[in-house]
Amino acid sequence: MKIAICDDDQILCHHLEEMLLELGRKEQTVLQTELFFDGDTLWNYLKQGYRFDLLFLDIEMDRMDGIAVGRAIRNILGDEDCRIVYISSQESYAMDLFAVRPMDFLIKPVTEARLKEIWELYCRLSEKGQGMFRYQIQGNQNRIAWNRIMYFRVDNRKILLHTTDGRVIEFYGKMSEIKKETATGRFVQISRSELVNYQSIEEYRGNEIVLPTGDVLSIVASRRKEVGVQIAEYMREDL
């Protein structure tokens, strides 16, 4: 589980990190934590493709404040999966936070009891929507909801993950590993190097498929029969 803490109060950041790591030990959950002391640094990090499961975000920061970061996460990155918990010394931000859809709101000083409540809420929400694909970039764990994946393409030792919001995420891996991860989902392998999410197939033409973006992907001759059978099966399931 990957957690970020962003607050210009460095003492609070380290204290919150200690409490979270202790909570993780008690719950037998491995946590990876990253600390940021201003919104700009966090935003620049996120723009590189890194993602967090849970983000503790201070509202009152100089330069790029927590509300601006939250809006950028939702509206620019299109990331609805990150659970955001806002931190503030005031309670008067309800309307400003509405559009960011935060999971919770922490009033300073942060207590262990209140942090445990947030942890339990996160666990309950995660259990309801476990459809996540996890991958690594430079040793950092990242994740994305399955329904936001359009297709995978293998390029030598790299995997190019094409998302429904137009991003291309690059990480190292093998097609065999991706196939194993997607075995329980509705993914169709159309060539040695491409694996497509059935939900993202806008049109099936027998020898090619059309994506919602208008892009056309060719189905290799050796796989056309199997792809046709798979798509017909998924269509029957949807009836």
Contacts in CASP RR format, 6 or more apart in sequence:
PFRMAT RR
TARGET T0000
AUTHOR 0000-0000-0000
METHOD contacts of the structure
MODEL  1
MKIAICDDDQILCHHLEEMLLELGRKEQTVLQTELFFDGDTLWNYLKQGY
RFDLLFLDIEMDRMDGIAVGRAIRNILGDEDCRIVYISSQESYAMDLFAV
RPMDFLIKPVTEARLKEIWELYCRLSEKGQGMFRYQIQGNQNRIAWNRIM
YFRVDNRKILLHTTDGRVIEFYGKMSEIKKETATGRFVQISRSELVNYQS
IEEYRGNEIVLPTGDVLSIVASRRKEVGVQIAEYMREDL
1 29 0 8 1.000
1 30 0 8 1.000
1 31 0 8 1.000
1 32 0 8 1.000
1 53 0 8 1.000
1 54 0 8 1.000
2 31 0 8 1.000
2 32 0 8 1.000
2 34 0 8 1.000
2 51 0 8 1.000
2 52 0 8 1.000
2 53 0 8 1.000
2 54 0 8 1.000
2 140 0 8 1.000
2 141 0 8 1.000
2 142 0 8 1.000
2 143 0 8 1.000
3 20 0 8 1.000
3 31 0 8 1.000
3 32 0 8 1.000
3 33 0 8 1.000
3 34 0 8 1.000
3 52 0 8 1.000
3 53 0 8 1.000
3 54 0 8 1.000
3 55 0 8 1.000
3 56 0 8 1.000
4 33 0 8 1.000
4 34 0 8 1.000
4 35 0 8 1.000
4 36 0 8 1.000
4 42 0 8 1.000
4 52 0 8 1.000
4 54 0 8 1.000
4 55 0 8 1.000
4 56 0 8 1.000
5 13 0 8 1.000
5 16 0 8 1.000
5 17 0 8 1.000
5 20 0 8 1.000
5 33 0 8 1.000
5 34 0 8 1.000
5 35 0 8 1.000
5 36 0 8 1.000
5 55 0 8 1.000
5 56 0 8 1.000
6 13 0 8 1.000
6 35 0 8 1.000
6 36 0 8 1.000
6 37 0 8 1.000
6 38 0 8 1.000
6 39 0 8 1.000
6 42 0 8 1.000
6 55 0 8 1.000
6 56 0 8 1.000
6 57 0 8 1.000
6 58 0 8 1.000
6 61 0 8 1.000
6 66 0 8 1.000
6 69 0 8 1.000
7 13 0 8 1.000
7 16 0 8 1.000
7 37 0 8 1.000
7 56 0 8 1.000
7 57 0 8 1.000
7 58 0 8 1.000
7 61 0 8 1.000
7 87 0 8 1.000
8 37 0 8 1.000
8 38 0 8 1.000
8 58 0 8 1.000
8 61 0 8 1.000
8 62 0 8 1.000
9 58 0 8 1.000
10 35 0 8 1.000
10 37 0 8 1.000
12 87 0 8 1.000
12 108 0 8 1.000
12 110 0 8 1.000
13 35 0 8 1.000
13 36 0 8 1.000
13 37 0 8 1.000
14 35 0 8 1.000
15 110 0 8 1.000
16 56 0 8 1.000
16 110 0 8 1.000
16 115 0 8 1.000
17 33 0 8 1.000
17 35 0 8 1.000
19 110 0 8 1.000
19 112 0 8 1.000
19 115 0 8 1.000
20 31 0 8 1.000
20 33 0 8 1.000
20 115 0 8 1.000
20 119 0 8 1.000
21 31 0 8 1.000
21 33 0 8 1.000
23 112 0 8 1.000
23 115 0 8 1.000
23 116 0 8 1.000
23 119 0 8 1.000
24 30 0 8 1.000
24 31 0 8 1.000
27 119 0 8 1.000
32 140 0 8 1.000
32 141 0 8 1.000
34 45 0 8 1.000
34 52 0 8 1.000
36 42 0 8 1.000
36 45 0 8 1.000
38 61 0 8 1.000
38 62 0 8 1.000
38 63 0 8 1.000
38 64 0 8 1.000
39 61 0 8 1.000
39 63 0 8 1.000
39 64 0 8 1.000
39 65 0 8 1.000
39 66 0 8 1.000
39 68 0 8 1.000
39 69 0 8 1.000
40 63 0 8 1.000
40 64 0 8 1.000
42 57 0 8 1.000
42 69 0 8 1.000
43 64 0 8 1.000
43 69 0 8 1.000
43 72 0 8 1.000
46 72 0 8 1.000
46 73 0 8 1.000
46 77 0 8 1.000
47 77 0 8 1.000
49 137 0 8 1.000
49 142 0 8 1.000
49 167 0 8 1.000
49 169 0 8 1.000
50 137 0 8 1.000
50 140 0 8 1.000
50 142 0 8 1.000
51 79 0 8 1.000
51 81 0 8 1.000
51 82 0 8 1.000
51 142 0 8 1.000
51 143 0 8 1.000
51 144 0 8 1.000
52 82 0 8 1.000
53 81 0 8 1.000
53 82 0 8 1.000
53 83 0 8 1.000
53 122 0 8 1.000
53 126 0 8 1.000
53 143 0 8 1.000
54 82 0 8 1.000
54 83 0 8 1.000
54 85 0 8 1.000
54 103 0 8 1.000
54 122 0 8 1.000
55 73 0 8 1.000
55 82 0 8 1.000
55 83 0 8 1.000
55 84 0 8 1.000
55 85 0 8 1.000
56 85 0 8 1.000
56 87 0 8 1.000
56 106 0 8 1.000
57 66 0 8 1.000
57 69 0 8 1.000
57 70 0 8 1.000
57 84 0 8 1.000
57 85 0 8 1.000
57 86 0 8 1.000
57 87 0 8 1.000
58 66 0 8 1.000
58 86 0 8 1.000
58 87 0 8 1.000
58 88 0 8 1.000
59 65 0 8 1.000
59 66 0 8 1.000
59 67 0 8 1.000
59 86 0 8 1.000
59 87 0 8 1.000
59 88 0 8 1.000
59 90 0 8 1.000
59 93 0 8 1.000
60 88 0 8 1.000
60 89 0 8 1.000
60 90 0 8 1.000
66 86 0 8 1.000
67 93 0 8 1.000
67 96 0 8 1.000
67 97 0 8 1.000
67 100 0 8 1.000
70 84 0 8 1.000
70 100 0 8 1.000
71 99 0 8 1.000
71 100 0 8 1.000
73 79 0 8 1.000
73 82 0 8 1.000
73 84 0 8 1.000
73 100 0 8 1.000
74 80 0 8 1.000
74 99 0 8 1.000
74 100 0 8 1.000
74 101 0 8 1.000
78 165 0 8 1.000
80 101 0 8 1.000
80 145 0 8 1.000
81 132 0 8 1.000
81 143 0 8 1.000
81 144 0 8 1.000
81 145 0 8 1.000
81 148 0 8 1.000
83 103 0 8 1.000
83 122 0 8 1.000
83 125 0 8 1.000
84 100 0 8 1.000
84 101 0 8 1.000
84 102 0 8 1.000
84 103 0 8 1.000
85 102 0 8 1.000
85 103 0 8 1.000
85 104 0 8 1.000
85 105 0 8 1.000
85 106 0 8 1.000
85 118 0 8 1.000
86 93 0 8 1.000
86 97 0 8 1.000
86 100 0 8 1.000
86 102 0 8 1.000
86 104 0 8 1.000
86 105 0 8 1.000
86 106 0 8 1.000
87 106 0 8 1.000
87 108 0 8 1.000
87 110 0 8 1.000
88 105 0 8 1.000
88 106 0 8 1.000
88 107 0 8 1.000
88 108 0 8 1.000
89 107 0 8 1.000
89 108 0 8 1.000
90 107 0 8 1.000
91 105 0 8 1.000
91 107 0 8 1.000
93 105 0 8 1.000
97 105 0 8 1.000
103 118 0 8 1.000
103 121 0 8 1.000
103 122 0 8 1.000
103 125 0 8 1.000
104 118 0 8 1.000
104 121 0 8 1.000
106 114 0 8 1.000
106 115 0 8 1.000
106 118 0 8 1.000
131 145 0 8 1.000
131 146 0 8 1.000
132 143 0 8 1.000
132 144 0 8 1.000
132 145 0 8 1.000
132 146 0 8 1.000
133 143 0 8 1.000
133 144 0 8 1.000
133 145 0 8 1.000
133 146 0 8 1.000
133 149 0 8 1.000
133 181 0 8 1.000
133 182 0 8 1.000
134 141 0 8 1.000
134 142 0 8 1.000
134 143 0 8 1.000
135 141 0 8 1.000
135 142 0 8 1.000
135 143 0 8 1.000
135 144 0 8 1.000
135 159 0 8 1.000
135 161 0 8 1.000
135 169 0 8 1.000
135 171 0 8 1.000
136 142 0 8 1.000
136 171 0 8 1.000
136 172 0 8 1.000
137 169 0 8 1.000
137 170 0 8 1.000
137 171 0 8 1.000
142 169 0 8 1.000
142 171 0 8 1.000
144 161 0 8 1.000
144 163 0 8 1.000
144 169 0 8 1.000
146 185 0 8 1.000
146 197 0 8 1.000
147 164 0 8 1.000
147 197 0 8 1.000
147 199 0 8 1.000
148 163 0 8 1.000
148 164 0 8 1.000
148 165 0 8 1.000
149 161 0 8 1.000
149 162 0 8 1.000
149 163 0 8 1.000
149 164 0 8 1.000
149 197 0 8 1.000
149 200 0 8 1.000
150 162 0 8 1.000
150 163 0 8 1.000
150 164 0 8 1.000
150 166 0 8 1.000
150 196 0 8 1.000
150 197 0 8 1.000
150 200 0 8 1.000
150 211 0 8 1.000
150 212 0 8 1.000
150 213 0 8 1.000
151 162 0 8 1.000
151 194 0 8 1.000
151 195 0 8 1.000
151 196 0 8 1.000
151 197 0 8 1.000
151 200 0 8 1.000
151 211 0 8 1.000
151 217 0 8 1.000
152 159 0 8 1.000
152 160 0 8 1.000
152 161 0 8 1.000
152 162 0 8 1.000
152 175 0 8 1.000
152 178 0 8 1.000
152 182 0 8 1.000
152 187 0 8 1.000
152 194 0 8 1.000
152 195 0 8 1.000
152 196 0 8 1.000
153 159 0 8 1.000
153 160 0 8 1.000
153 162 0 8 1.000
153 193 0 8 1.000
153 194 0 8 1.000
154 160 0 8 1.000
154 173 0 8 1.000
154 174 0 8 1.000
154 175 0 8 1.000
154 178 0 8 1.000
154 192 0 8 1.000
154 193 0 8 1.000
154 194 0 8 1.000
155 193 0 8 1.000
157 172 0 8 1.000
157 173 0 8 1.000
157 174 0 8 1.000
158 170 0 8 1.000
158 171 0 8 1.000
158 172 0 8 1.000
158 173 0 8 1.000
159 170 0 8 1.000
159 171 0 8 1.000
159 172 0 8 1.000
159 173 0 8 1.000
159 174 0 8 1.000
159 178 0 8 1.000
160 168 0 8 1.000
160 169 0 8 1.000
160 170 0 8 1.000
161 168 0 8 1.000
161 169 0 8 1.000
161 170 0 8 1.000
161 171 0 8 1.000
162 168 0 8 1.000
163 169 0 8 1.000
164 200 0 8 1.000
164 212 0 8 1.000
166 213 0 8 1.000
175 192 0 8 1.000
175 193 0 8 1.000
175 195 0 8 1.000
178 195 0 8 1.000
179 187 0 8 1.000
179 189 0 8 1.000
179 195 0 8 1.000
182 195 0 8 1.000
186 197 0 8 1.000
186 198 0 8 1.000
186 199 0 8 1.000
186 234 0 8 1.000
187 195 0 8 1.000
187 196 0 8 1.000
187 197 0 8 1.000
187 198 0 8 1.000
188 195 0 8 1.000
188 196 0 8 1.000
188 198 0 8 1.000
188 201 0 8 1.000
188 227 0 8 1.000
188 230 0 8 1.000
188 231 0 8 1.000
189 195 0 8 1.000
189 196 0 8 1.000
189 223 0 8 1.000
189 227 0 8 1.000
190 196 0 8 1.000
190 209 0 8 1.000
190 217 0 8 1.000
190 218 0 8 1.000
190 219 0 8 1.000
190 220 0 8 1.000
190 223 0 8 1.000
190 227 0 8 1.000
191 218 0 8 1.000
191 219 0 8 1.000
191 220 0 8 1.000
191 223 0 8 1.000
192 220 0 8 1.000
194 217 0 8 1.000
196 209 0 8 1.000
196 211 0 8 1.000
196 217 0 8 1.000
198 230 0 8 1.000
198 231 0 8 1.000
198 234 0 8 1.000
200 211 0 8 1.000
200 212 0 8 1.000
201 209 0 8 1.000
201 210 0 8 1.000
201 211 0 8 1.000
201 231 0 8 1.000
202 209 0 8 1.000
202 210 0 8 1.000
202 211 0 8 1.000
202 212 0 8 1.000
202 214 0 8 1.000
203 209 0 8 1.000
203 210 0 8 1.000
204 210 0 8 1.000
204 228 0 8 1.000
204 231 0 8 1.000
206 219 0 8 1.000
206 224 0 8 1.000
206 227 0 8 1.000
206 228 0 8 1.000
207 218 0 8 1.000
207 219 0 8 1.000
207 221 0 8 1.000
207 224 0 8 1.000
208 216 0 8 1.000
208 217 0 8 1.000
208 218 0 8 1.000
208 219 0 8 1.000
209 216 0 8 1.000
209 217 0 8 1.000
209 219 0 8 1.000
210 216 0 8 1.000
211 217 0 8 1.000
219 227 0 8 1.000
END
